[in-house]
Amino acid sequence: MAANSVKTATNSAVYVYCVCRALRRPRMTRVPPGVPGATSPELQQVATTLWLVTSSVPLDMYGPGNLEPRLRDLDWVGDVAFAHEAVNEFVARIKGAVVVPMKLFTMFSSAERAGADVRSRRRAIDRVIRHVAGCEEWGVRVTRDSTAAARAEPSRPPQTGAGFLRARKAARDDAAGRHSGAAVAAETAINRLTRLAREVRRRPRRSEPGTNLPILEAAFLVRLGSRARFTAEARRQATALARAGADLALTGPWPAYTFVVGPEA
């Protein structure tokens, strides 16, 4: 669902965290407080088994003319993202609940408009729910071991010009070999983990500044019953990658953000 920024005659808007399917009304006892400035998250029923989790947010903070300057404050945006995620994780842990997370800053002028929007997309939402039901998201990030190059440096510097050139060539050859070996090991790790996942989505290679950008990044949609095997395989692949001069970082479980393009998709 695309974020909406809608003018309203009131002084608040409705912030939507997620759509939730549940056979019974989910219990929201001890729900996290929600995004900064918001009321406590609550349920809005939009169909027999379909609920929205929403808060009211003040327009002097989230309104069209006030939100844009705040988006330049990365600390504030980070606080919103953390709170948004905390609510979605809480709902995802409710027994029998299936969560379709919304993007940050998904807002409507009223609860009625939020509910009408979801009902108009019901077929697409049901499709997404069927896809992610009984699953959770895990992230895998493979980077080169930044200490490997330092360990490979000769203990004594070359004493001659020819020795210096030979050492430089050997260092380049060694680095190329390590990079190639790490890339092959990363592909092997992703392929092994893919066998235990319902779906995998690789992230595009990044182009931002940095000396140790990821070799590979991927998100995995993993069935709950496969969690133990998936995490055990991730540990095995981390060991294999370490031998190849790379590190594997595993994150999760998360609600299936990567696999929810939006209910309209």
Long-range contacts (C-beta under 8 A, 24 or more apart in sequence): 1-102, 1-103, 1-106, 1-117, 1-118, 1-121, 1-262, 1-263, 1-264, 2-103, 2-106, 2-262, 2-264, 3-103, 3-104, 3-105, 3-106, 3-107, 4-106, 4-107, 4-108, 4-117, 5-63, 5-64, 5-67, 5-105, 5-107, 6-107, 6-108, 6-109, 6-113, 7-63, 7-64, 7-109, 8-59, 8-109, 8-110, 10-59, 10-109, 10-110, 11-58, 11-59, 11-60, 12-56, 12-57, 12-58, 12-59, 13-56, 13-57, 13-59, 13-62, 13-63, 13-107, 13-108, 13-109, 14-54, 14-55, 14-56, 14-57, 14-107, 14-108, 14-109, 14-110, 14-111, 14-113, 14-114, 15-54, 15-55, 15-56, 15-57, 15-62, 15-105, 15-106, 15-107, 16-52, 16-53, 16-54, 16-102, 16-106, 16-107, 16-108, 16-114, 17-41, 17-53, 17-54, 17-55, 17-84, 17-87, 17-88, 17-91, 17-101, 17-102, 18-52, 18-53, 18-87, 18-88, 18-91, 18-99, 18-100, 18-101, 18-102, 18-255, 19-50, 19-51, 19-52, 19-53, 19-99, 19-100, 19-102, 19-118, 19-125, 19-129, 19-263, 20-50, 20-51, 20-52, 20-53, 20-91, 20-94, 20-97, 20-98, 20-99, 20-100, 21-49, 21-50, 21-51, 21-97, 21-98, 21-100, 21-129, 21-133, 22-49, 22-51, 22-94, 22-96, 22-97, 22-98, 23-49, 23-96, 24-96, 25-51, 26-51, 26-91, 26-94, 26-97, 27-94, 30-90, 31-87, 31-90, 31-91, 32-83, 32-86, 32-87, 32-90, 33-83, 34-83, 34-87, 35-79, 35-80, 35-83, 35-84, 36-61, 36-76, 36-79, 36-80, 36-83, 37-61, 37-62, 38-83, 41-87, 44-111, 44-114, 44-115, 46-115, 46-118, 46-119, 47-119, 47-122, 50-118, 50-122, 50-125, 52-111, 52-114, 52-115, 52-118, 53-87, 53-88, 53-91, 54-111, 54-114, 57-107, 62-105, 62-107, 67-105, 77-104, 80-104, 80-105, 85-254, 85-255, 88-255, 89-254, 89-255, 92-136, 92-255, 98-129, 98-132, 98-133, 98-134, 99-132, 99-255, 99-256, 100-125, 100-128, 100-129, 100-132, 100-260, 100-263, 101-255, 101-256, 101-257, 101-260, 103-262, 118-263, 121-263, 121-264, 124-263, 124-264, 124-265, 125-263, 128-260, 128-263, 128-265, 131-199, 131-221, 131-259, 132-221, 132-256, 132-259, 132-260, 134-223, 134-224, 134-225, 135-198, 135-221, 135-222, 135-223, 135-224, 135-256, 135-259, 136-221, 136-222, 136-224, 136-227, 136-252, 136-253, 136-254, 136-255, 136-256, 137-219, 137-220, 137-221, 137-222, 137-252, 137-253, 137-254, 137-255, 137-256, 137-257, 137-258, 137-259, 138-197, 138-219, 138-220, 138-222, 138-230, 138-231, 138-234, 138-250, 138-251, 138-252, 138-253, 138-254, 139-217, 139-218, 139-219, 139-220, 139-249, 139-250, 139-251, 139-252, 139-254, 140-189, 140-190, 140-193, 140-216, 140-217, 140-218, 140-219, 140-220, 140-234, 140-248, 140-249, 140-250, 140-251, 141-214, 141-216, 141-217, 141-248, 141-249, 141-251, 142-182, 142-186, 142-189, 142-190, 142-214, 142-215, 142-216, 142-217, 142-241, 142-246, 142-247, 142-248, 142-249, 143-212, 143-213, 143-214, 143-215, 143-246, 143-247, 143-249, 144-178, 144-179, 144-182, 144-212, 144-215, 144-245, 144-246, 144-247, 145-182, 145-242, 145-245, 145-246, 145-247, 146-211, 146-212, 148-178, 148-245, 149-175, 149-178, 152-178, 178-244, 178-245, 181-244, 181-245, 182-215, 182-241, 182-244, 182-245, 182-246, 183-215, 184-244, 185-240, 185-241, 185-243, 185-244, 185-246, 186-215, 186-216, 186-241, 186-246, 187-216, 188-237, 188-240, 189-216, 189-234, 189-237, 189-238, 189-240, 189-241, 189-248, 190-216, 190-218, 192-233, 192-236, 192-237, 193-218, 193-220, 193-230, 193-233, 193-234, 193-237, 194-220, 196-220, 196-222, 196-226, 196-229, 196-230, 196-233, 197-221, 197-222, 197-226, 197-230, 198-222, 198-223, 199-259, 201-258, 201-259, 215-246, 219-258, 219-259, 221-256, 221-258, 221-259, 222-253, 227-253
